[in-house]
């Protein structure tokens, strides 16, 4: 199991998405207002959806990075020891 926090970030994004699309919050933006010819509710839903996709993509891309490990000393094998004799 990886210990880089990707699972924690994914869980946090899931909970953020769950909160962003709950009916009480949708009721707040469900008004008759129109901005740039588009209803505010539509802008909110598609903007929040696009934001979650962007954040999930950044989380997935960053999840593969690992901190650089210091080089370890070369280890000799029995085959190497036999070649030296």
Order of alpha helices (4+ residues) and beta strands (2+ residues): alpha-alpha-beta-beta-alpha-alpha
